[in-house]
Amino acid sequence: MLVEKILPDIRKRLLCIKPHETLLQAAGLLDNGSDMLLVCDDARQLAGIITKTDVVRMIRRCSGASCTAPVTDAMTRDALTTTPKAWLHEAWKLMRVKGLKNLPVLDVDGSVLGILNARDALQTLLQETRNEEELLRDYAMNIGYR
């Protein structure tokens, strides 16, 4: 199964912030329960990612509410990404090995499509496995494919 199978979920998780915006603005966007923001330029090209941990760490350094540092000061520039045409199990494997909860999904031209969440990937892969098991069970019981 390809990553594109769950693009609606991936698109729902998309949160972008511009590189010139401040860490306080990032904190406001992350206040809704998200763990990660994509730092995107006007052409929706990925410049980097910023997590809640990045924001908290930097705001502590620059005295809290007076912090006017741009998100570029705290973002990860060379983020790992995937594409809609990648195999979902390969994206999940990358996330598991690297300890990632979220993975940006980019189109072939590098424009941001959304964020693949580990929970969404795992639930989809588990459902696919259940479906395959059911087909195999039916086949083994001489019911055949439906």
C-alpha positions in Angstrom: 0.0 0.0 0.0 1.3 3.4 -0.9 1.4 6.5 1.4 -1.1 8.2 -1.0 -3.8 5.8 0.3 -4.1 7.9 3.4 -3.5 11.4 1.9 -6.7 12.8 3.4 -5.4 12.1 6.9 -2.0 13.4 5.9 -3.5 16.7 4.6 -5.5 17.2 7.7 -2.4 17.3 9.8 -0.6 19.9 7.7 0.5 23.0 9.7 2.9 25.4 8.0 4.7 28.4 9.3 6.8 30.9 7.3 10.5 31.1 8.0 10.4 34.7 9.2 7.7 34.1 11.8 8.6 34.0 15.5 8.9 31.2 17.9 6.0 32.7 19.9 3.9 32.4 16.7 5.0 28.8 16.4 4.1 28.1 20.0 0.6 29.5 19.3 0.1 27.1 16.3 1.4 24.1 18.4 -1.0 24.9 21.2 -3.7 22.9 19.4 -2.2 19.6 20.2 0.2 19.2 17.2 3.7 18.1 17.8 5.3 19.5 14.7 5.1 22.4 12.2 6.5 22.5 8.7 8.5 25.6 7.9 7.4 26.4 4.3 8.2 29.2 2.0 5.6 31.0 -0.2 5.9 28.3 -2.9 5.1 25.6 -0.2 8.6 24.3 -0.4 9.9 22.7 2.8 12.6 24.8 4.5 12.6 22.7 7.7 10.6 21.4 10.6 10.1 22.7 14.1 8.8 20.6 17.1 7.3 21.6 20.4 10.6 20.6 22.0 12.5 22.9 19.7 10.2 25.8 20.6 10.3 25.3 24.3 14.1 24.9 24.3 14.6 28.2 22.4 11.9 30.2 24.3 13.6 29.3 27.6 16.9 30.7 26.2 15.4 34.0 25.1 13.3 34.9 28.2 9.9 33.6 27.3 7.2 36.1 26.1 9.8 38.6 24.9 11.2 36.1 22.4 11.3 37.4 18.9 13.6 34.8 17.4 12.6 33.5 14.0 11.6 29.8 13.7 14.7 29.4 11.5 16.8 29.7 14.6 15.3 26.5 16.0 14.2 24.4 13.0 15.8 21.3 11.7 16.8 22.0 8.1 17.5 18.6 6.6 14.4 16.8 7.7 13.6 13.2 6.7 10.6 13.1 4.3 8.5 10.7 2.2 6.4 11.0 -0.9 2.9 9.7 -1.8 4.4 7.1 -4.0 6.5 5.6 -1.2 5.4 2.3 0.3 3.6 3.0 3.6 5.4 0.1 5.4 8.8 1.7 4.3 7.7 5.1 5.7 6.6 3.4 8.9 9.9 1.5 9.2 11.8 4.8 8.8 9.7 6.4 11.5 10.2 3.5 13.8 14.0 3.2 13.3 14.5 7.0 13.7 12.0 7.4 16.5 9.7 9.8 14.6 6.1 10.5 15.4 5.6 12.5 12.3 7.1 12.6 8.8 6.6 15.3 6.2 5.1 14.2 2.9 6.3 16.0 -0.2 5.1 15.9 -3.8 7.5 15.1 -6.6 8.3 18.8 -7.0 9.1 19.1 -3.3 6.0 21.0 -2.3 4.5 20.1 1.0 1.4 17.9 1.0 1.0 17.1 4.7 2.3 15.2 7.7 2.3 11.4 8.0 1.5 10.5 11.7 2.9 7.2 13.0 -0.5 6.3 14.5 -2.3 6.8 11.2 0.4 4.7 9.4 0.2 1.9 11.9 -3.6 1.8 12.0 -3.7 1.6 8.2 -1.0 -1.1 8.1 -2.8 -3.2 10.8 -6.1 -2.9 8.9 -4.4 -4.0 5.7 -3.0 -7.1 7.6 -6.5 -7.9 9.0 -8.0 -7.7 5.5 -5.3 -10.0 4.1 -5.8 -12.5 6.9 -9.5 -12.6 6.3 -9.0 -13.3 2.6 -6.6 -16.1 3.4 -8.9 -17.6 5.9 -11.8 -17.5 3.5 -9.7 -19.0 0.7 -8.4 -21.8 3.0 -12.0 -22.7 4.0 -12.8 -23.1 0.3 -15.0 -20.0 0.3 -12.7 -18.3 -2.3 -12.2 -14.7 -2.9 -15.1 -12.3 -2.6 
